[in-house]
Structure formats: structure tokens, C-alpha cells
């Protein structure tokens, strides 16, 4: 459906109905954005990571709590 067809169909709705239609359009757009932000598992598969030698040591700022 083209924008022109949407505009022609719009003429039969009152202001409250148009507000509801616009809310629905926003909902559909937000759903599309959420779908594009999904986490894809396995992206870093076969990647190499670096871990520092002092990884297990307690940082100085936390030693007073130990």
C-alpha cells in the first residue's frame, strides 16, 4: 500500500481514531528497532582474548573491604 492510499483511507477517521492509528504505527516501528538489537550468539567464536596476569588479584581500592 502506498502513502497516497493511506492518505485516502485516512479521510474516514475522526481525531481519536487517527491518534490510535498513529500509536499503532509507532508500536510497529519500535518493534522493528527491538528486533534489530537482538544479541546474536556465537559472534565471537574462535576469537582470542587477553587476560592480564594480575586478573585474580584484588584491586587496591577494594583491599580495605576484604
Contact map, one row per residue, 1 for C-alpha under 8 A:
111011000000000000000000000000000000000000000000000000000000000000
111111000000000000000000000000000000000000000000000000000000000000
111111100000000000000000000000000000000000000000000000000000000000
011111110000000000000000000000000000000000000000000000000000000000
111111111000000000000000000000000000000000000000000000000000000000
111111111100000000000000000000000000000000000000000000000000000000
001111111110000000000000000000000000000000000000000000000000000000
000111111110000000000000000000000000000000000000000000000000000000
000011111111000000000000000000000000000000000000000000000000000000
000001111111100001000000000000000000000000000000000000000000000000
000000111111100000000000000000000000000000000000000000000000000000
000000001111110000000000000000000000000000000000000000000000000000
000000000111111011000000000000000000000000000000000000000000000000
000000000001111111000000000000000000000000000000000000000000000000
000000000000111111100000000000000000000000000000000000000000000000
000000000000011111110000000000000000000000000000000000000000000000
000000000000111111111000000000000000000000000000000000000000000000
000000000100111111111100000000000000000000000000000000000000000000
000000000000001111111110000000000000000000000000000000000000000000
000000000000000111111111000000000000000000000000000000000000000000
000000000000000011111111100000000000000000000000000000000000000000
000000000000000001111111110000000000000000000000000000000000000000
000000000000000000111111111000000000000000000000000000000000000000
000000000000000000011111111100000000000000000000000000000000000000
000000000000000000001111111110000000000000000000000000000000000000
000000000000000000000111111111000000000000000000000000000000000000
000000000000000000000011111111100000000000000000000000000000000000
000000000000000000000001111111110000000000000000000000000000000000
000000000000000000000000111111111000000000000000000000000000000000
000000000000000000000000011111111100000000000000000000000000000000
000000000000000000000000001111111110000000000000000000000000000000
000000000000000000000000000111111111000000000000000000000000000000
000000000000000000000000000011111111100000000000000000000000000000
000000000000000000000000000001111111110000000000000000000000000000
000000000000000000000000000000111111110000000000000000000000000000
000000000000000000000000000000011111110000000000000000000000000000
000000000000000000000000000000001111111000000000000000000000000000
000000000000000000000000000000000111111100000000000000000000000000
000000000000000000000000000000000000111110000000000000000000000000
000000000000000000000000000000000000011111100000000000000000000000
000000000000000000000000000000000000001111100000000000000000000000
000000000000000000000000000000000000000111111000000000000000000000
000000000000000000000000000000000000000111111000000000000000000000
000000000000000000000000000000000000000001111110000000000000000000
000000000000000000000000000000000000000001111110000000000000000000
000000000000000000000000000000000000000000011111000000000000000000
000000000000000000000000000000000000000000011111100000000000000000
000000000000000000000000000000000000000000000111110000000000000000
000000000000000000000000000000000000000000000011111000000000000000
000000000000000000000000000000000000000000000001111100000000000000
000000000000000000000000000000000000000000000000111110100000000000
000000000000000000000000000000000000000000000000011111100000000000
000000000000000000000000000000000000000000000000001111110000000000
000000000000000000000000000000000000000000000000000111111000000000
000000000000000000000000000000000000000000000000001111111000000000
000000000000000000000000000000000000000000000000000011111100000000
000000000000000000000000000000000000000000000000000001111110000000
000000000000000000000000000000000000000000000000000000011111011000
000000000000000000000000000000000000000000000000000000001111111000
000000000000000000000000000000000000000000000000000000000111111100
000000000000000000000000000000000000000000000000000000000011111100
000000000000000000000000000000000000000000000000000000000111111111
000000000000000000000000000000000000000000000000000000000111111111
000000000000000000000000000000000000000000000000000000000001111111
000000000000000000000000000000000000000000000000000000000000011111
000000000000000000000000000000000000000000000000000000000000011111
